[in-house]
Amino acid sequence: MSDHLYVYFKVPDAQATEALPHWHRWMETVAEATGIGGTLMRRPETRAGMQTWMESYADVPPAFDATLDGLWRQSGLAQWISGERQAERFVDLDVL
């Protein structure tokens, strides 16, 4: 089984265009620091003036969450989001 980490958060629609290049750099920073590249996605619709964005990381080791959290605290990117980032870990199910 492999672990996957999904991190989702809200970005105000009015700031999304300006925030996007910062997130591309963030994803590069995470890959450089951990060796694990991620994918950045968003819901297609905007709700109440907010976009929901999600970072997806596959095959992550147990310590990845703590490393990601430490990088986040140093990133200065909190100004671009509304509320907190939510992280959830999932594992693959064996397919018979």
N, C-alpha and C positions, 0 to 999 in steps of 0.2 A: 504494500500500500504506500501511496505517496500523499503528502500533505499539501494542501493548497491554502493560501491566505487571500482573503478578500477584504479590502478596506474601502468603505464607502463613506461619502460625506456630501454636504450640500454646498453648492457654489451659487451665489446670487447671479441671476441671468445677466444683470447689468455689468458684472465683472468678469464673466466667463472668457470673453475674447482676450482681455488683458491677462487673465490668470493662466491661460493655456500654455504660453511659452515657458512660464515658470514651472509648470508641471512636467513639461517635456524634460527640462533640466533636472527636476527632482527624480524622474524615472532613471535618467542617466546616472545621477549620483548614487541611487540605490544599487544599480547594476555594478558600478565601479567599486562600491564599498563591500558588496556581498557576493558578487559573481552571479547574481540571480536577476535576470531581466524580467520585467513585468509588462503588463498590458494595461493601458488606460482606456476606459470606456465611460459612456454616459447613457442614461436613459434617453430615449428619443424625444420625450415630451418634457416640457417645463411645467412645474406645479407651483402655484402661488409665488411666482417670480424666482423660483429656485430650480437649478439643475441638480440632478443626482449624478455624481461621478463615482467611478469605482476603479481602484487599482487591483489587479489580479496577479498573483505570484504562484507559480507551480513548483512542485518538488522542493519545498522549503524545509530546512532542518528545524529542530525544536528551538534553537536560540535565535532564529530569524526575527521573531516578533519583537524581542527585546532590542535587537540591533536596529530594526526599523523604527521603533519608538525613540531610541536615542538619536537617530538621524533626524527624525521629525522635529524633536525638541530644538535642534540646532538649525533647522531649515529656514525659519522666519516666514513660512508659508501660511501660518494660521490666519493671517490678515485676509486671505483670499477665500476663506470658507466661513459658513455660518454654522455655529454649533460645533460639535465634536466629531472627530473621525471615529468610525465604528469598525472594528476588526473582527473577522470571524474566520475560523480555521475549519476546513473540511478535509475529509480523507476519501480516497477512491474506494468504491465498493468492488469486491471481487465479482466478476461476471462469469457465470457458469455456462 
